[in-house]
Amino acid sequence: MLFWIVQILGIFTLIFYGLSFQMKTKENLLIMQVVSNIFTTVQYLLTMALTGALQTLLGVIRGIVFYFYKKKNLIPNITVLIIFEIAIIVGAVLTWDSLMCALPLIGMTANLYGQWQNSMKVIRILAVVSAVLWSVYAFYTGVYTAMLTELLKVISSLVGLLRFKNGDKKSFS
């Protein structure tokens, strides 16, 4: 039964993350990703994939912090980037159980840098890098809907890159 609960949570993750890269504004992208990361954190907790759980929980916190910076039209300074990077590294060290734990570590670092700055293009490009790494980790931990979500992130990020390459095209907001 636990397997199916984890996969059902993954469907919600899939929906929110898939839509996130179709958002035109960083604020809306961050909201969608925070919700998605909450579901993902629970998925990884239920499967005892502690590195994935802790890293996605850090993604929730990062998304909330960066959302408030963006709402105030501020760019997080380098100190914020360094603090989150230290948290990502410490989280990986504390939960390390195999070389597979390096994948979320590198993926979160890519996502962190992407969301730290304001270019939606860079966010989408680094999301592709991150998603490839996370999809391997999700497969390894048996969180198959998370793996599908990561593959959808790749597709959605690439579609977003194409849709918005010339600036202001129709988006969801």
N, C-alpha and C positions, 0 to 999 in steps of 0.2 A: 504494500500500500504506500509506503514511504516513497518508493520509486515514482509512482504516479503523481503524488503530491508535488514532488520536485519538478516533474515535467510540466504539470499544470501551471505552477508558478512561472516556469520558463516561457509559457505562452504569453503571459502578461509582460514579461521582460521583452520578449520578441516584438510585441506590438509597440510598446513605448520607445524602445531603442530604434526600431525601424522607422518610426515617424520622426524621431529627433533630428536626423540628418536632413530631413526635408524642411525643417524650420529655417526661416530666413535670418532670424535674429538669434544671437548668442543666448539671450535670456531664456527664450522658449526652448532652445536646444538643451540648456542646462536643467530646466524644470523636468523635461521629459526624461533626461538621463538620470536625474536624482531618483525619480520614481522607479525607473527600470533597475537601477543599482540596489534599491531597497529589496526588490524581489530577488535579484541575483544573490545578494548577501544571504538571504534566508535559504536559497537553494544550496549554496555552498556549505552553510552551517549544517543543514540537514544531512548532507552527504559527508560531513566531517572533513571537507577540503578546507582546512583552516587558513591556508595562505590565500586562497581565493576569497574566502569570507572576509578576512581582515582587509585585504586590498580593495574589495568592492565597497566595504564600509568606509574606508578612507576616500573612495570615490564619491560616496554620498556627501561626506563632510566637505570635500573639495568643491563639489558642485554647488553646495549651499553657500560657501564662502565666496566663490567666484560669482555666483548669482548676485549677491549683495554688492559686491564691487561694481559689477556691470550696471546694476540698477542706479547706482550713485554716479555713473559715468566715470569711474575710476579704474585704473589698471593696477592690479596687485603688484607691489614692488618685488624686487628680487628676494627680499627676506621671506616673503610668503612662499615663493617658489622653493627656496632652500628648506624651509620648515616642512613643507609637504614632502619634499624629496627625502629628507631625513626620516620622516614618519614611514614612508614607503619602504625604505631600506631596513629600518628597525623592524617593521612588521614582517618583512620577508625573513629576516634573520631569526626572529622569535618563533616563526611557524615553519621554518625550513624542515622538510623531511626527505627531499630528493632534488635532483637537478631540475625536475619539472617546475619547481617553485621559482626558478629564474624567469620563466615565461611571464607570469603575472607581474613580477618585479619590473621587467623591461617594458611590458605593455603599459603598466601604470605610469612609468616614467615618460613614455611617449605621450600618453593622454594628458598627463600633468603639464608638460610643456605646451601642448596644443591648446589646452584650455586656459593656460596662464596668459597667453597673448590674445589679441582680438581678431586675427584674421580667420574668417570662416574657412577659407581655402586651406590654411595650415591645419586647422582643427580637423578637417575632413581627411587630409592626407595622413596625418599622424594617427587618426582613428583607424585607417586601413592597416597600418603597421601593427598597432595594438591589437586589433581584432584577429589578425592572423595568429599572433602569439597566444591570445586568450582562447582561440578555438581549439588549438592543440591541447592546452591545459584542460579545457572543459571536456574534451573527448577522453583524455587520460583519467579524469576524475569521475566519469560516467554521467556528467550533467549534459545530456545530449541536446536538450532544448537550448541550453546556454551556448553550445557549439553552433547550433543553427542561428541563434541570435547574432553571434560573432560573424558568421558568414553573411547574414543579412546586413550587418553593419558595413561590411566591405562593399556590398552591392549598393546600399543606400548612400554611403559616403561618395562612391564613384558617380552615382546618379546626381547627387547634390553638386558635386564638382562640375559636372557637365551642365546642369540646369543653371547654375549661377556663375558660369565662367565669364559671361559678358555683363555681369552686374545685376541689375534689377529685373528679374523675371518673376513670374507668378510663383508664390510659395504659400505655405500654410500660415505664416507669420513669423 
